[in-house]
Amino acid sequence: MWCALAGCLAGLLGVVYLFLVWEFKRWRKVGINGPKPKVLYGNVPSMITQKKHVYYDLEKIYNDFKTEPVVGFYSIRTPQLMVRDPELIKEVFSKNFHHFASNQFSDLVDEKSDPLFARNPFSLSGEKWKNRRAEITPAFTNNRIKALYTLMDEVSVRMTEYVNKQIKQDGSAFDVKELMAKYTTDVVSNCIFAIDAQSFTKDKPEIREMGRRIMDFNIVAQIATAAITFFPSIKKFYKFSFVPKDVEAFFIRIMSDAIRYRKQSGIVRNDYLDHLLTLEEKKQISELDIAGHGVSFFADGFETSSLIMTYCLFDIASHPEVQKQLREEIRHVQSCKGGVTYDNLGEMTYLDQVLNESLRLHPIIPILAKQCTKDIVLVGPKDKKIPVTAGTTVTIPYFVHLDSQHYEEPEKFKPERFSPETGGIKPYREKGVFFPFGEGPRMCLGMRFGLTQAKRGIVEIIDKFEITVNPRTKVPFQYEPKLFMLYAVGGIWLDLKAIG
């Protein structure tokens, strides 16, 4: 009897082992190099152990195969392809876009399981994505963003008042991510929902806490990622829910209230909500569709922008000569052009250089993950054939931004590399080595709004305060292992000192 049980157990373990390693020869069979995977972990052990951010596993894969145009690796047991060669990156982003038109999470949700996230263009593919993007593109025209700029001005003034008050009460040290999140929450909630979040006067405004919870889908995302890497077919019969139901109900409610108030009061404001109301009239979209659009914009504009601003202010604080030059430019434009208007913000070329260099140095996420939708054979350097089958996740690593093959002294903060005299970011984008907001047809739709919001907030801080790095900031950064986005462990703390 015991022999029979032992035999059954051994057979079961054998089946499990074969299941776990069955795909491990995929890349070798097609002549693609990569690291040797480990049972249960593949090449990304941090996805399971969470002892460090997966950023570091992916960074090692990228750096260990410097001569390879692509690297085949395994996320637990699922084959994935990391594209290192800039020409191939452009193929995935643009030239062969129709083969890589879906993001990795595109088929993990549907409108029943997660009505809001499923309406986010990020999670859509095919015709639904095309239609949703076409609906929302007119909301981000130059004129509409210019109309919203006065809201950014108002919030900037409130931010300065708040900082001065806090300096008097609690001293000069600020958790800059927290400060920038207050700024972006007030801007974005006003632009979308016509609501003053009062982030600078309330400890925990409800809309901000709900916004945090939208982005705090780490546990669900980790479960979903682990599930599909073990059992890819799970996506066909089970859909995940990333937005908690009470958060979903909250945003649907405030969007409905905002729509009702706007209609009853006859208010016309050239903002994001105004565009959504136009869509409701012209295309008969539902209030749930409107709420989905609103939440998408809120989540992206609130969290991503605040993180971008945080890293940029850290870079400025770490380089006094950069801070001095930037402040001189800001004040020169103010005195010669008549204030910090939307148009005058565009005159600040050094600000562009500083922000772009910070975007290069500090990605918000380690990779962009695309899903191959049709079989294709990519052609790499020396006519190397790279077969990619439908369903394969293809990753575009932001480590390209930090590669000495593409940037001189990539570890250094050098805004001059993006000077107008050398073409700014254009030559780097054309080479396929600069893509902080993605590239091609699925490039971040809210990029222009996000950059405008970030620039206005940075200008306000640099014009009104001298900033230095507080000793509480742990440098070099280590990223929080359990979070999806790249947050520095312990936060980023700066000292702010008011100046005339």
C-alpha positions in Angstrom: 0.0 0.0 0.0 2.7 2.4 1.0 4.6 1.6 -2.2 1.5 2.4 -4.2 1.0 5.7 -2.4 4.7 6.6 -2.9 4.4 5.7 -6.5 1.3 7.9 -7.0 2.9 10.8 -5.2 6.1 10.5 -7.3 4.0 10.4 -10.4 2.0 13.5 -9.3 5.2 15.3 -8.5 6.6 14.3 -11.9 3.5 15.7 -13.6 3.7 19.0 -11.7 7.4 19.3 -12.5 6.8 18.7 -16.2 4.0 21.3 -16.1 6.3 23.8 -14.6 9.3 23.3 -16.9 7.4 22.3 -20.1 7.9 25.7 -21.8 11.5 26.2 -20.7 12.9 25.2 -24.0 10.7 27.5 -26.1 13.4 30.2 -26.8 16.3 27.8 -27.2 14.3 25.9 -29.9 14.0 29.1 -32.0 17.5 30.3 -31.5 16.9 33.1 -29.0 19.3 33.5 -26.1 18.3 34.1 -22.5 19.0 33.3 -18.9 18.4 29.8 -17.6 15.1 29.7 -15.7 14.5 28.1 -12.3 11.6 25.9 -11.4 8.7 27.9 -9.7 10.5 31.3 -10.4 11.5 31.4 -14.0 13.8 34.4 -14.4 11.8 36.8 -12.2 11.9 35.3 -8.7 10.9 38.6 -7.1 7.4 38.2 -8.5 7.1 35.3 -6.0 9.4 36.3 -3.1 8.8 40.0 -3.2 12.1 40.6 -1.4 13.0 43.2 -4.0 11.1 44.9 -6.8 10.9 42.9 -10.1 12.8 45.9 -11.6 16.0 44.4 -10.4 15.4 41.0 -12.0 14.5 42.6 -15.3 17.5 44.9 -15.1 19.8 41.9 -14.7 18.2 40.2 -17.7 18.7 43.3 -19.8 22.4 43.9 -18.7 23.5 40.3 -19.0 22.7 40.1 -22.7 24.2 43.3 -24.0 24.9 41.9 -27.5 21.5 40.4 -28.1 18.7 42.3 -30.0 16.1 40.3 -28.0 16.2 38.2 -24.8 14.0 35.2 -24.2 13.1 34.8 -20.5 10.4 33.2 -18.4 7.9 34.9 -16.0 7.5 31.9 -13.6 6.8 29.4 -16.4 5.5 31.7 -19.2 7.8 32.6 -22.1 8.2 36.4 -22.6 10.4 38.3 -24.9 12.4 41.4 -24.0 13.3 43.6 -26.9 16.6 45.4 -26.5 17.4 46.6 -30.1 16.1 50.1 -30.8 15.0 49.3 -34.4 13.0 46.3 -33.1 11.5 48.6 -30.4 10.3 50.9 -33.2 8.9 47.8 -35.0 6.8 46.9 -31.9 5.7 50.4 -31.1 4.9 51.6 -34.6 5.8 49.8 -37.8 4.2 46.5 -36.9 1.8 47.9 -34.4 -1.1 45.8 -35.6 0.7 42.7 -34.4 1.3 44.2 -30.9 -1.9 46.3 -30.5 -2.8 45.0 -27.1 -1.3 45.6 -23.6 -0.6 42.6 -21.4 -3.7 43.2 -19.2 -6.1 43.8 -22.2 -8.0 40.5 -21.8 -7.9 40.2 -18.0 -11.1 42.2 -17.4 -14.4 42.8 -19.0 -17.2 45.3 -18.4 -19.1 42.9 -16.1 -16.2 42.1 -13.8 -14.7 45.6 -13.7 -16.9 48.3 -15.4 -14.5 51.1 -14.8 -11.1 49.5 -15.5 -12.5 47.7 -18.5 -13.4 51.1 -20.0 -9.9 52.4 -19.6 -8.2 52.7 -23.0 -5.1 51.0 -21.4 -7.0 47.8 -20.9 -8.9 47.8 -24.3 -7.8 46.3 -27.6 -9.1 46.1 -31.1 -12.1 48.1 -32.2 -13.1 49.0 -28.7 -9.7 50.6 -28.1 -9.9 52.5 -31.4 -13.4 53.8 -30.7 -12.6 54.8 -27.1 -9.4 56.5 -28.1 -11.1 58.4 -30.9 -13.8 59.6 -28.4 -11.2 61.0 -26.0 -8.5 62.4 -28.2 -10.3 65.8 -28.8 -10.3 66.3 -25.0 -6.5 66.8 -25.1 -6.2 69.5 -27.8 -3.9 72.4 -27.2 -6.8 74.8 -26.8 -8.6 72.7 -24.2 -5.4 72.2 -22.1 -4.8 75.9 -22.4 -8.3 76.5 -21.0 -7.6 74.3 -18.1 -4.3 76.0 -17.3 -6.0 78.6 -15.1 -7.0 75.8 -12.7 -3.3 74.8 -12.5 -2.5 78.4 -11.7 -5.0 78.5 -8.9 -3.8 75.2 -7.4 -0.2 76.4 -7.6 -1.0 79.4 -5.5 -2.7 77.3 -2.9 0.3 75.0 -2.8 2.7 77.9 -2.1 0.4 79.1 0.7 0.3 75.6 2.2 4.1 75.1 2.0 4.8 78.5 3.7 2.3 77.6 6.4 3.8 74.2 7.0 7.4 75.6 7.2 6.3 77.9 10.0 4.5 75.1 11.8 6.5 72.0 11.2 9.8 73.0 9.6 11.3 72.8 6.2 11.3 69.0 5.5 8.6 67.7 3.1 7.8 64.3 1.7 7.7 65.6 -1.9 5.6 62.7 -3.3 2.9 63.6 -0.8 3.1 67.3 -1.6 3.0 66.7 -5.3 0.1 64.3 -4.9 -1.9 67.1 -3.2 -1.2 69.3 -6.1 -2.1 66.8 -8.8 -5.2 65.7 -7.0 -6.6 69.2 -6.8 -5.8 69.9 -10.4 -7.2 66.7 -11.9 -10.3 66.5 -9.7 -11.2 70.0 -10.7 -10.6 69.4 -14.4 -12.6 66.2 -14.5 -15.3 66.4 -11.8 -15.4 70.1 -11.2 -14.7 69.3 -7.6 -12.3 71.1 -5.3 -10.6 68.2 -3.5 -9.2 70.6 -0.8 -6.0 68.6 -0.5 -4.2 71.5 1.0 -6.8 72.1 3.7 -8.0 68.6 4.6 -5.9 65.7 6.0 -7.5 63.0 3.9 -9.9 64.2 1.2 -12.3 61.4 0.2 -11.6 61.7 -3.5 -7.8 61.5 -2.9 -8.2 58.4 -0.7 -10.4 56.8 -3.4 -7.8 57.7 -6.0 -5.1 56.0 -4.0 -7.2 52.9 -3.9 -7.6 52.8 -7.6 -3.9 52.7 -8.0 -3.4 50.4 -5.1 -4.3 47.3 -7.1 -1.0 45.6 -6.3 -2.3 42.5 -4.6 -4.9 41.8 -7.3 -2.4 42.6 -10.0 0.1 40.2 -8.5 -2.4 37.5 -8.1 -3.6 38.0 -11.7 0.0 38.1 -13.1 0.9 34.9 -11.1 -2.3 33.2 -12.2 -1.8 33.9 -15.9 1.9 33.0 -15.9 1.0 29.6 -14.3 -2.2 29.1 -16.4 -2.3 31.5 -19.4 -5.6 30.0 -20.5 -7.3 31.3 -17.4 -7.9 34.6 -19.2 -10.4 32.8 -21.5 -12.9 31.8 -18.7 -12.1 34.1 -15.7 -12.0 37.9 -15.5 -10.4 39.8 -12.7 -11.6 42.9 -10.9 -9.0 45.6 -10.1 -11.3 48.4 -8.8 -13.0 47.7 -5.5 -16.8 48.0 -5.6 -17.1 50.8 -3.1 -14.5 52.8 -5.1 -16.4 52.1 -8.3 -19.6 53.2 -6.7 -18.0 56.4 -5.4 -16.6 57.6 -8.8 -19.9 56.7 -10.6 -21.7 58.8 -8.0 -19.6 61.9 -8.1 -19.6 61.8 -11.9 -23.4 61.5 -12.0 -23.6 64.4 -9.5 -21.2 66.5 -11.5 -23.2 65.9 -14.7 -26.5 66.6 -13.1 -25.2 69.9 -11.5 -23.6 71.0 -14.8 -26.8 70.4 -16.7 -29.1 72.0 -14.2 -27.0 75.0 -13.7 -26.3 75.5 -17.4 -22.6 75.8 -16.8 -20.3 75.8 -19.8 -16.7 75.3 -19.1 -14.1 74.2 -21.7 -12.9 71.3 -19.5 -12.7 67.5 -19.6 -16.2 67.1 -18.2 -17.6 69.4 -20.9 -16.0 67.2 -23.6 -17.6 64.1 -21.9 -21.0 65.8 -22.0 -20.6 66.5 -25.7 -19.8 62.8 -26.2 -23.0 61.9 -24.3 -25.0 64.0 -26.7 -23.4 63.1 -29.9 -22.6 59.4 -29.4 -25.2 58.5 -26.8 -22.6 57.0 -24.4 -23.8 56.0 -21.0 -22.9 57.7 -17.6 -20.9 54.5 -16.8 -18.9 55.2 -20.0 -18.4 58.8 -18.9 -17.3 57.6 -15.4 -14.9 55.2 -17.0 -13.3 58.0 -19.0 -13.2 60.2 -15.9 -11.6 57.6 -13.7 -9.0 56.8 -16.4 -7.9 60.4 -16.6 -8.0 60.9 -12.8 -5.9 57.8 -12.0 -3.3 58.7 -14.7 -3.1 62.4 -14.0 -3.1 62.1 -10.2 -0.5 59.3 -9.6 1.8 59.3 -12.6 2.2 63.0 -12.7 3.0 63.4 -9.0 5.7 60.7 -9.3 7.2 62.4 -12.3 7.3 65.7 -10.5 8.8 64.1 -7.3 11.8 62.6 -9.2 12.3 65.8 -11.2 12.4 68.0 -8.0 14.8 65.5 -6.4 17.2 65.9 -9.5 16.9 69.6 -9.3 17.6 69.7 -5.6 20.6 67.4 -6.1 22.2 69.7 -8.7 22.4 73.3 -7.4 23.8 74.6 -10.7 20.8 73.2 -12.5 18.4 74.8 -10.0 20.1 78.2 -10.3 19.9 78.1 -14.1 16.3 77.0 -14.1 15.2 79.7 -11.7 17.0 82.3 -13.8 15.1 81.1 -16.9 11.7 81.1 -15.0 12.3 84.6 -13.7 13.5 85.9 -17.1 10.4 84.6 -18.9 8.2 86.1 -16.2 9.8 89.5 -16.4 10.1 89.6 -20.2 7.0 87.8 -21.3 4.5 88.8 -18.5 4.1 86.0 -16.0 3.9 82.2 -16.2 1.1 81.8 -18.7 0.4 78.7 -20.7 2.2 80.1 -23.8 5.2 81.3 -21.7 5.6 77.9 -20.2 6.5 76.8 -23.7 9.3 79.3 -23.8 11.1 77.6 -21.0 13.4 75.4 -23.0 15.7 74.6 -20.1 12.7 73.4 -18.1 12.0 71.0 -21.0 15.6 69.7 -20.9 15.5 69.2 -17.1 12.2 67.4 -17.1 13.1 65.2 -20.1 16.4 64.2 -18.5 14.6 63.3 -15.3 12.1 61.2 -17.2 15.0 59.4 -18.8 16.7 58.7 -15.5 13.6 57.7 -13.5 11.1 55.5 -15.2 7.7 55.1 -13.4 7.5 51.4 -14.3 10.4 49.1 -15.4 8.8 47.9 -18.7 6.0 48.4 -21.1 4.3 45.0 -21.8 2.7 44.4 -25.1 0.8 41.3 -26.2 1.4 39.8 -29.7 -2.0 39.5 -31.4 -0.8 37.9 -34.7 2.1 35.6 -35.4 5.0 37.5 -36.9 8.7 37.0 -37.7 10.7 40.1 -36.7 14.0 40.6 -38.5 16.9 41.8 -36.2 20.5 42.9 -36.9 22.3 40.7 -39.4 19.0 39.5 -40.6 18.4 37.4 -37.5 14.9 35.9 -37.7 12.9 36.3 -34.4 9.6 34.4 -34.5 6.9 35.7 -32.1 3.7 33.8 -31.8 0.3 35.2 -30.9 -0.3 35.5 -27.2 3.3 36.1 -26.3 4.1 39.0 -24.0 6.7 41.3 -25.5 8.4 43.7 -23.1 10.0 47.0 -23.9 12.4 47.8 -21.1 13.1 51.3 -19.9 16.7 50.2 -19.2 17.3 51.4 -22.8 17.2 54.9 -21.3 20.1 54.0 -19.1 22.3 52.1 -21.6 25.7 53.5 -22.4 25.3 52.3 -26.0 22.7 55.0 -26.5 23.6 57.7 -23.9 27.0 59.1 -22.9 27.4 58.7 -19.1 23.8 57.5 -18.8 24.0 57.4 -15.0 24.5 61.2 -14.8 21.9 63.9 -14.7 22.8 66.0 -17.7 20.0 68.2 -19.1 22.3 69.6 -21.8 22.0 66.3 -23.7 18.5 67.4 -24.7 19.5 71.0 -25.7 17.7 72.7 -28.6 21.0 73.0 -30.4 21.3 69.2 -30.6 17.7 68.7 -31.5 16.2 68.1 -28.1 14.5 64.8 -27.7 13.8 64.3 -31.4 17.0 62.4 -32.4 16.6 60.1 -29.4 13.0 59.4 -30.2 13.9 58.7 -33.9 16.5 56.2 -32.8 14.0 54.4 -30.6 15.8 55.1 -27.4 13.6 57.7 -25.6 10.0 56.8 -24.9 8.9 57.9 -21.4 5.3 57.9 -22.5 5.5 55.0 -24.9 5.5 55.6 -28.6 3.3 54.9 -31.7 -0.5 54.7 -31.8 -0.8 53.6 -28.1 1.4 56.4 -26.9 0.0 58.0 -23.7 -3.0 60.1 -24.7 -2.7 62.4 -21.7 1.0 63.2 -22.2 0.5 66.8 -23.1 -1.8 67.5 -20.2 0.5 65.6 -17.8 3.6 67.5 -18.9 1.8 70.8 -18.6 0.6 70.0 -15.1 4.0 68.9 -14.1 5.8 71.9 -15.5 3.5 74.4 -13.8 3.9 72.8 -10.4 7.7 72.5 -10.8 7.9 76.2 -11.9 5.9 77.2 -8.8 8.3 75.4 -6.4 11.5 76.5 -8.0 10.4 80.1 -8.3 9.2 80.4 -4.7 11.6 78.0 -2.8 15.2 76.9 -2.7 15.2 73.1 -2.4 17.8 70.8 -1.0 17.9 67.0 -0.4 16.9 66.1 3.2 19.0 63.4 5.0 15.9 61.3 5.3 16.1 60.5 1.6 17.9 57.2 1.0 20.2 57.5 -1.9 20.7 55.5 -4.2 17.0 54.7 -4.3 15.7 51.2 -3.6 12.2 50.6 -4.9 9.4 49.3 -2.8 9.1 45.6 -3.7 5.4 45.2 -3.3 4.2 48.1 -5.3 3.5 48.1 -9.1 5.1 51.5 -9.8 8.6 52.6 -8.8 8.4 54.3 -5.4 11.6 55.0 -3.4 11.7 53.1 -0.1 11.4 55.7 2.7 10.1 58.4 0.4 11.9 61.4 -1.2 12.3 64.2 1.3 13.4 67.7 0.4 13.9 70.8 2.5 12.1 73.9 1.1 13.2 77.4 2.0 11.1 80.4 0.9 13.0 82.9 -1.3 12.1 86.3 -2.6 
